[in-house]
Amino acid sequence: MPLPHIAPAGNRLLDRLSTSIRRRILAGCEPVELAFADVLYTPAERLTHVYFPVRSFISLVMPVGGAASLEVGLIGNEGMFGIPLALGVHVSPLRAVVQGAGSAWRMDAARFCRELKQSLALQRQIDRYVFVHLGQLAQTAGCTRFHVVEARLARWLLMTQDRAEADAFHITQQFLALMLGVRRVGVTKAASALQKRKLIHYSRGNITVLDRPGLRAASCLCYAADRETYDRVLG
C-alpha cells in the first residue's frame, strides 16, 4: 500500500528529526515499493536517488574482481541508501540489491543535497549515520577475516531478522554464499549446524528463526558491537 505523507515516517533515521523537518523531508519524497532482487544501483553509476527503507531492506555488495563479490552491508529502516551524496560524491563502489521486499521513501538526489544544505539538523543526523555505517563496514571486514562461517551466518540472520521484523524470511543459498564469501557447501554446513542446534529451520531458501537468544549466543560479538554503536551514536 502507498505510504501516506504523515509522521512518523516509519524510518528510524527520519523519525529522529523534529516533526516540522520530517514533514518537509517527506514532502520531497515519493513512496515506492521495492521488489525482491531489484538492483537499485551498480558501481560507478551516477546516484540519482536516495532511499529510506520502511519495510524493505537493501544489501550492499562489493565486487571483488571478476565474477566474485561479497556483501558488506545491510540497510533497513534504521538507515538510508545514498551516503556518498552526503559526502559530495555522486557515485559508489557498491552494488545495491533489494534483499527484503517492501516499502520505502525515495528522494531525488538533487533535492536531498538541497535539504542537507538547508537543514543543520538533517545534516547532523546524516553525519552520525555515516559514522555508524562506516564503523559497521569496518566491523564486517574484520568479521569476514577472523570469524568462523557458522558464527558469521548467525550474525547475518540476526541482522536480517531485525530488518525483516519477522521470524521467517526467504534467502537463496546463492546469496548466502555471496554474503558469507564462501562456496555453497560452506553455507550448507553452517546452516545445518545451526539447524541441528534447533536455532533455525532452513529449507529451500526459507529460514525461520526458532531460538533468537540461542542464535545470539552462536553469533560472533560483531552483532552486539554493531547494535551498541548504533544505539550509542544515534540513540
KESE-959111 format. One line per field, with one value per residue (C-alpha): residue number from 1; x, y, z. Coordinates in nm, 2 decimals, padded with zeros to 4 digits, m for minus. Example, Ala and Ser with C-alpha at 12.3 -4.5 7.8 and 13.67 -1.06 7.14 Angstrom:
REM KESE-959111
n: 1/2
east: 01.23/01.37
north: m00.45/m00.11
up: 00.78/00.71
//
This chain:
REM KESE-959111
n: 1/2/3/4/5/6/7/8/9/10/11/12/13/14/15/16/17/18/19/20/21/22/23/24/25/26/27/28/29/30/31/32/33/34/35/36/37/38/39/40/41/42/43/44/45/46/47/48/49/50/51/52/53/54/55/56/57/58/59/60/61/62/63/64/65/66/67/68/69/70/71/72/73/74/75/76/77/78/79/80/81/82/83/84/85/86/87/88/89/90/91/92/93/94/95/96/97/98/99/100/101/102/103/104/105/106/107/108/109/110/111/112/113/114/115/116/117/118/119/120/121/122/123/124/125/126/127/128/129/130/131/132/133/134/135/136/137/138/139/140/141/142/143/144/145/146/147/148/149/150/151/152/153/154/155/156/157/158/159/160/161/162/163/164/165/166/167/168/169/170/171/172/173/174/175/176/177/178/179/180/181/182/183/184/185/186/187/188/189/190/191/192/193/194/195/196/197/198/199/200/201/202/203/204/205/206/207/208/209/210/211/212/213/214/215/216/217/218/219/220/221/222/223/224/225/226/227/228/229/230/231/232/233/234/235
east: 00.00/00.12/00.28/00.09/00.28/00.23/00.46/00.60/00.79/00.84/01.22/01.41/01.66/01.38/01.17/01.45/01.41/01.16/00.81/00.84/01.17/01.04/00.72/00.93/01.16/00.86/00.70/01.00/00.99/00.78/00.66/00.78/00.76/01.09/01.07/01.30/01.62/01.57/01.91/01.89/02.24/02.55/02.91/03.02/02.66/02.55/02.34/02.00/01.80/01.84/01.62/01.49/01.36/01.05/00.95/01.22/01.59/01.88/02.20/02.53/02.76/03.12/03.26/03.59/03.75/03.59/03.26/03.34/03.15/03.09/02.81/02.95/02.63/02.26/02.03/01.68/01.45/01.74/01.92/01.94/02.10/02.28/02.56/02.81/02.57/02.60/02.98/02.96/03.02/02.77/02.90/02.95/03.18/02.89/02.60/02.27/02.02/01.68/01.71/01.38/01.08/00.86/00.80/01.05/01.07/01.27/01.40/01.57/01.94/01.94/01.65/01.84/02.15/01.95/01.78/02.12/02.23/01.91/01.88/02.16/01.95/01.92/02.29/02.39/02.16/02.31/02.67/02.60/02.46/02.76/02.99/02.78/02.77/03.15/03.20/02.97/03.16/03.49/03.33/03.21/03.56/03.71/03.43/03.48/03.85/03.86/03.54/03.41/03.13/02.87/02.91/02.90/02.59/02.42/02.51/02.37/02.05/02.00/02.07/01.82/01.55/01.59/01.52/01.25/01.08/00.97/01.09/01.07/01.22/01.34/01.70/01.86/02.16/02.35/02.30/02.40/02.72/02.78/02.71/02.95/03.22/03.22/03.11/02.76/02.89/03.01/02.66/02.50/02.74/02.69/02.31/02.29/02.49/02.25/01.95/02.09/02.11/01.74/01.82/01.68/01.47/01.62/01.46/01.49/01.58/01.31/01.46/01.27/01.45/01.34/01.56/01.68/01.86/02.04/02.12/02.27/02.49/02.60/02.68/03.02/03.04/03.02/02.64/02.63/02.90/02.70/02.39/02.58/02.74/02.41/02.24/02.53/02.56/02.20/02.03
north: 00.00/00.36/00.53/00.84/01.17/01.19/01.15/00.92/00.81/00.45/00.50/00.54/00.79/01.03/00.97/01.11/01.45/01.71/01.69/02.00/01.89/01.54/01.66/01.88/01.59/01.36/01.62/01.59/01.20/00.96/00.63/00.33/m00.05/m00.23/m00.58/m00.86/m00.89/m00.55/m00.38/m00.02/00.08/m00.06/00.05/00.38/00.45/00.81/00.82/00.97/00.89/00.82/00.56/00.55/00.19/00.14/m00.23/m00.32/m00.37/m00.33/m00.54/m00.36/m00.58/m00.52/m00.66/m00.83/m00.89/m01.09/m01.26/m01.26/m01.04/m01.00/m00.85/m00.58/m00.41/m00.43/m00.13/m00.14/00.11/00.21/00.39/00.51/00.43/00.71/00.80/00.92/01.21/01.34/01.34/01.54/01.23/01.11/00.75/00.45/00.14/m00.08/m00.26/m00.21/m00.50/m00.53/m00.83/m00.77/m00.65/m00.38/00.00/00.28/00.65/00.77/01.12/01.28/01.32/01.69/01.75/01.56/01.77/02.09/01.97/01.89/02.24/02.40/02.18/02.16/01.91/01.68/01.72/01.63/01.32/01.20/01.27/01.05/00.78/00.80/00.74/00.44/00.30/00.33/00.15/m00.13/m00.17/m00.20/m00.44/m00.66/m00.66/m00.78/m01.03/m01.18/m01.22/m01.36/m01.54/m01.88/m01.92/m02.06/m01.75/m01.51/m01.68/m01.64/m01.27/m01.22/m01.40/m01.18/m00.87/m00.98/m01.07/m00.72/m00.56/m00.80/m00.76/m01.13/m01.47/m01.61/m01.48/m01.61/m01.61/m01.81/m02.03/m01.84/m01.51/m01.67/m01.78/m01.43/m01.28/m01.51/m01.51/m01.90/m02.17/m02.32/m02.62/m02.39/m02.24/m02.58/m02.69/m02.38/m02.37/m02.75/m02.69/m02.41/m02.63/m02.93/m02.70/m02.61/m02.24/m02.22/m02.41/m02.40/m02.55/m02.45/m02.09/m02.04/m01.96/m01.95/m01.83/m02.07/m01.95/m01.59/m01.59/m01.91/m01.76/m01.45/m01.69/m01.86/m01.53/m01.36/m01.05/m00.83/m00.83/m00.69/m00.44/m00.31/m00.26/m00.09/00.15/00.24/00.29/00.50/00.73/00.76/00.68
up: 00.00/m00.07/00.23/00.34/00.38/00.75/01.06/01.17/00.86/00.96/00.90/01.23/01.08/00.97/01.28/01.49/01.32/01.45/01.32/01.11/00.94/00.89/00.72/00.49/00.40/00.34/00.12/m00.11/m00.11/m00.30/m00.16/m00.35/m00.33/m00.37/m00.52/m00.41/m00.61/m00.78/m00.85/m00.73/m00.82/m00.99/m00.92/m01.09/m01.19/m01.11/m00.79/m00.89/m00.57/m00.20/m00.03/00.32/00.38/00.58/00.54/00.29/00.33/00.09/00.06/m00.03/m00.24/m00.32/m00.64/m00.58/m00.92/m01.20/m01.10/m00.73/m00.48/m00.11/00.08/00.31/00.45/00.51/00.52/00.67/00.84/01.07/00.79/00.42/00.09/m00.07/00.18/m00.09/m00.18/00.18/00.13/m00.20/m00.42/m00.68/m00.73/m00.51/m00.54/m00.42/m00.58/m00.41/m00.43/m00.26/m00.03/00.15/m00.05/00.09/00.11/00.12/00.07/m00.23/m00.28/m00.58/m00.53/m00.61/m00.37/m00.10/m00.14/m00.12/00.20/00.36/00.29/00.43/00.75/01.00/01.20/00.90/00.82/01.18/01.17/00.84/00.97/01.27/01.05/00.82/01.12/01.23/00.88/00.83/01.16/01.06/00.73/00.92/01.16/00.87/00.72/01.04/01.09/00.75/00.80/01.16/01.25/01.15/00.90/01.15/01.37/01.08/00.95/01.29/01.29/00.95/01.03/01.33/01.12/00.86/01.12/01.27/00.94/00.82/01.16/01.13/01.24/00.89/00.56/00.23/00.12/m00.16/m00.10/m00.37/m00.19/00.15/m00.02/m00.15/00.19/00.37/00.10/00.09/m00.15/m00.13/00.05/00.33/00.36/00.38/00.65/00.86/00.82/00.90/01.22/01.34/01.25/01.44/01.75/01.69/01.64/01.29/01.04/00.69/00.38/00.02/00.10/00.36/00.70/01.03/01.35/01.62/01.91/01.89/02.23/02.12/01.78/01.96/02.17/01.85/01.68/01.70/01.91/01.59/01.61/01.96/01.86/01.57/01.78/02.05/01.81/01.65/01.99/02.13/01.84/01.72/02.04
//
